[in-house]
Amino acid sequence: MDSQTIVVEVVYALPDKQKLLKLSVPSGTTVRQAALLSGMDGHFPGLDLQGSPLGIFGKAVAKPDERVLQDGERVEIYRPLIADPKEVRKQRAAKAAQAKAESAQE
């Protein structure tokens, strides 16, 4: 390996399957480019590497098409949220309040 390439990892996980790939990529490769180069969509049919949210070591990257990778970093491909976490919390709180009100009436 020369100074023109760096080694990064690309990971993706489903509840029942995960994959970690080690890649040698050209120096200057962006987060999105590494995800695309990984070919992860070949292992997970339906995975949209162009549109998926991405991160590095557990932190979301706001502009993955611009953020250049450093040697040794791990690119994480995130699944899109199925439900808005704020909305889920709101629904849970409403259910708890309703259950409390019903038990108080008994």
Backbone bond lengths (Angstrom), bond angles and torsions (degrees), N, CA, C in turn:
res aa  C-N    CA-C-N  psi(-1)  N-CA   C-N-CA  omega(-1)  CA-C   N-CA-C  phi
1 M - - - 1.461 - - 1.526 109.00 -
2 D 1.327 117.46 132.87 1.460 120.46 178.28 1.525 109.79 -105.26
3 S 1.318 116.65 -178.48 1.465 120.91 -176.44 1.527 112.22 -72.67
4 Q 1.334 116.54 -4.20 1.461 119.98 179.81 1.524 112.21 -86.42
5 T 1.344 116.67 -9.14 1.462 119.54 179.91 1.528 109.76 -125.81
6 I 1.331 115.02 154.00 1.464 121.63 175.15 1.528 107.64 -128.26
7 V 1.316 116.06 160.42 1.458 120.73 177.75 1.517 108.39 -109.17
8 V 1.337 116.07 127.13 1.463 121.88 178.31 1.524 108.48 -132.13
9 E 1.313 115.68 164.23 1.457 121.10 174.43 1.519 108.03 -113.06
10 V 1.324 116.12 146.99 1.463 121.99 174.20 1.524 106.39 -125.44
11 V 1.339 116.37 128.98 1.464 119.98 -177.97 1.526 110.71 -128.47
12 Y 1.338 113.99 150.52 1.462 121.31 174.42 1.518 106.40 -149.20
13 A 1.325 116.14 143.99 1.460 118.95 -178.95 1.512 111.42 -141.71
14 L 1.316 114.28 141.12 1.458 123.68 167.44 1.523 105.56 -110.01
15 P 1.329 118.79 168.53 1.458 118.88 179.45 1.532 113.57 -55.46
16 D 1.339 117.61 -31.16 1.460 120.08 -174.61 1.530 114.26 -114.28
17 K 1.332 118.09 1.78 1.464 120.21 -177.20 1.523 109.45 -155.43
18 Q 1.327 116.10 137.17 1.457 119.39 175.71 1.525 110.06 -138.93
19 K 1.317 114.96 157.82 1.464 119.57 -177.30 1.520 108.40 -143.79
20 L 1.330 116.13 134.26 1.459 122.46 174.73 1.523 107.33 -123.95
21 L 1.311 115.76 126.15 1.464 121.02 179.60 1.524 109.68 -120.14
22 K 1.321 116.29 137.06 1.461 121.61 175.57 1.526 106.89 -100.28
23 L 1.332 116.09 129.25 1.466 120.34 -177.23 1.520 111.57 -126.97
24 S 1.313 116.23 144.70 1.465 121.37 166.25 1.517 105.22 -99.20
25 V 1.324 115.64 121.18 1.469 120.42 -177.80 1.522 109.30 -126.59
26 P 1.321 116.89 157.53 1.462 119.29 178.11 1.528 111.02 -63.07
27 S 1.299 116.26 143.07 1.462 121.33 174.46 1.528 107.38 -57.46
28 G 1.322 117.91 135.53 1.464 120.82 -177.63 1.519 112.98 99.60
29 T 1.340 117.29 -1.05 1.461 121.50 179.02 1.529 109.78 -68.12
30 T 1.332 116.04 137.39 1.467 119.78 178.70 1.532 109.93 -87.89
31 V 1.326 115.05 168.81 1.459 121.51 178.86 1.528 110.14 -57.67
32 R 1.332 116.96 -47.97 1.472 120.63 -179.41 1.532 111.25 -62.94
33 Q 1.336 116.59 -42.95 1.464 119.90 -179.74 1.523 111.26 -60.45
34 A 1.331 117.10 -40.78 1.465 120.47 179.49 1.526 110.19 -63.84
35 A 1.334 116.35 -41.54 1.470 119.84 178.52 1.526 109.73 -60.91
36 L 1.321 116.72 -43.97 1.465 120.72 -179.99 1.534 111.21 -66.59
37 L 1.331 116.75 -40.96 1.467 121.17 -179.82 1.529 111.73 -66.56
38 S 1.328 116.96 -25.58 1.465 120.85 -176.58 1.529 112.36 -64.84
39 G 1.329 116.95 -26.75 1.459 119.86 -176.01 1.525 112.10 67.54
40 M 1.316 117.24 21.61 1.462 122.11 -177.50 1.525 111.74 -57.68
41 D 1.336 116.77 -28.89 1.470 119.54 179.87 1.532 111.70 -67.01
42 G 1.331 117.71 -16.71 1.457 120.82 174.49 1.528 111.68 -73.57
43 H 1.332 116.26 -27.08 1.467 121.52 179.24 1.527 111.57 -88.49
44 F 1.345 115.97 -24.63 1.460 121.58 -177.82 1.528 108.76 -128.80
45 P 1.338 117.58 86.37 1.467 120.17 -179.21 1.531 111.08 -54.47
46 G 1.318 115.90 136.22 1.464 120.34 -179.71 1.516 113.26 94.56
47 L 1.323 117.64 -10.56 1.473 120.50 178.64 1.525 108.77 -71.01
48 D 1.335 116.39 127.40 1.471 122.17 -179.43 1.524 109.09 -100.59
49 L 1.330 115.93 92.45 1.469 120.01 -177.66 1.523 112.34 -67.44
50 Q 1.323 117.02 -27.59 1.466 120.07 -179.42 1.529 111.50 -73.49
51 G 1.335 116.87 -28.71 1.461 119.42 -175.81 1.513 115.46 -110.95
52 S 1.336 117.98 -8.58 1.468 120.55 -177.15 1.519 111.82 -68.76
53 P 1.361 116.08 143.73 1.468 118.58 171.68 1.531 108.72 -67.96
54 L 1.331 116.61 144.63 1.461 121.85 -177.15 1.518 110.49 -127.86
55 G 1.325 115.33 157.60 1.458 120.63 177.90 1.513 110.56 -149.63
56 I 1.330 114.53 174.21 1.460 121.99 176.49 1.521 107.11 -129.98
57 F 1.322 116.47 122.47 1.468 122.55 179.50 1.531 112.35 48.05
58 G 1.339 117.81 46.85 1.460 121.11 174.00 1.513 115.97 84.95
59 K 1.316 118.42 1.52 1.465 120.69 177.89 1.518 109.04 -115.45
60 A 1.323 116.04 125.04 1.461 120.73 179.73 1.523 109.99 -61.87
61 V 1.323 115.89 142.28 1.465 122.16 177.76 1.524 107.05 -103.99
62 A 1.344 116.32 118.82 1.460 121.32 -175.92 1.529 111.94 -64.28
63 K 1.328 117.16 -38.97 1.467 120.65 -177.26 1.531 109.89 -126.56
64 P 1.346 116.75 75.62 1.474 119.63 -176.31 1.526 114.08 -65.08
65 D 1.334 116.89 -18.44 1.467 119.37 178.56 1.527 111.24 -79.74
66 E 1.339 116.92 -12.08 1.462 121.09 -178.29 1.526 112.96 -112.85
67 R 1.332 117.37 -28.58 1.473 121.49 -174.64 1.528 110.17 -71.76
68 V 1.342 115.88 117.73 1.464 121.71 -178.89 1.533 108.85 -86.34
69 L 1.315 115.81 136.78 1.469 121.54 -178.44 1.522 112.71 -79.29
70 Q 1.326 114.13 151.58 1.459 122.32 173.04 1.528 107.84 -106.39
71 D 1.313 116.65 157.50 1.462 121.40 178.75 1.531 110.34 -56.98
72 G 1.330 116.18 132.49 1.460 120.95 175.45 1.517 115.74 89.88
73 E 1.322 118.63 -4.24 1.469 119.77 -179.00 1.522 111.31 -75.14
74 R 1.343 115.16 155.53 1.462 121.22 179.16 1.524 109.20 -113.69
75 V 1.319 115.79 117.12 1.467 122.33 177.03 1.521 107.99 -85.37
76 E 1.323 116.44 128.87 1.460 121.31 178.26 1.515 109.11 -112.70
77 I 1.317 115.63 129.59 1.462 121.83 177.54 1.517 106.22 -97.02
78 Y 1.328 116.61 120.45 1.460 120.56 -176.80 1.523 110.97 -96.86
79 R 1.329 114.78 147.90 1.468 120.34 173.99 1.516 108.07 -79.74
80 P 1.329 117.79 146.59 1.469 119.18 176.53 1.522 110.13 -65.64
81 L 1.321 116.69 147.30 1.463 120.98 178.50 1.521 109.12 -69.16
82 I 1.316 116.22 134.61 1.457 120.65 177.50 1.526 109.22 -83.63
83 A 1.333 116.71 -35.95 1.463 121.53 -179.83 1.526 108.77 -132.66
84 D 1.314 115.91 145.69 1.459 121.45 177.93 1.537 108.36 -71.45
85 P 1.351 118.22 122.17 1.463 120.37 -177.25 1.534 113.73 -56.72
86 K 1.325 117.61 -35.60 1.471 120.34 178.88 1.527 110.62 -64.71
87 E 1.317 115.73 -41.28 1.460 120.76 -179.79 1.529 110.79 -66.26
88 V 1.326 116.63 -40.52 1.465 121.03 178.89 1.530 110.09 -62.51
89 R 1.339 117.35 -43.52 1.474 121.09 178.53 1.520 110.92 -62.65
90 K 1.336 115.88 -41.20 1.466 121.13 179.82 1.532 110.38 -61.54
91 Q 1.335 116.21 -44.47 1.470 120.58 179.52 1.521 111.05 -64.65
92 R 1.326 116.73 -39.70 1.465 120.66 179.53 1.526 110.62 -64.90
93 A 1.329 117.28 -41.98 1.464 121.83 179.19 1.526 110.85 -65.07
94 A 1.328 116.75 -39.30 1.468 120.51 179.55 1.532 110.23 -65.51
95 K 1.333 117.38 -40.67 1.464 121.51 178.05 1.527 110.76 -63.18
96 A 1.322 116.33 -43.63 1.465 121.04 -179.53 1.526 110.11 -64.08
97 A 1.327 117.15 -41.66 1.467 120.73 178.95 1.524 110.66 -64.82
98 Q 1.317 116.63 -40.25 1.456 120.79 179.25 1.534 110.67 -65.44
99 A 1.320 117.58 -42.67 1.455 121.55 178.91 1.521 110.60 -63.95
100 K 1.333 116.86 -38.17 1.467 121.58 179.58 1.534 109.50 -66.46
101 A 1.326 116.39 -42.51 1.474 121.19 -179.67 1.529 110.20 -64.89
102 E 1.334 116.38 -40.64 1.468 119.74 -179.87 1.531 111.86 -67.21
103 S 1.330 116.95 -38.04 1.468 119.41 -179.91 1.525 110.78 -72.56
104 A 1.326 117.28 -26.59 1.467 120.68 178.45 1.524 110.73 -74.09
105 Q 1.326 117.91 -26.30 1.456 121.75 -179.14 1.530 111.64 -78.80
106 E 1.298 117.93 -18.34 1.473 120.51 -176.64 1.493 113.18 -76.37
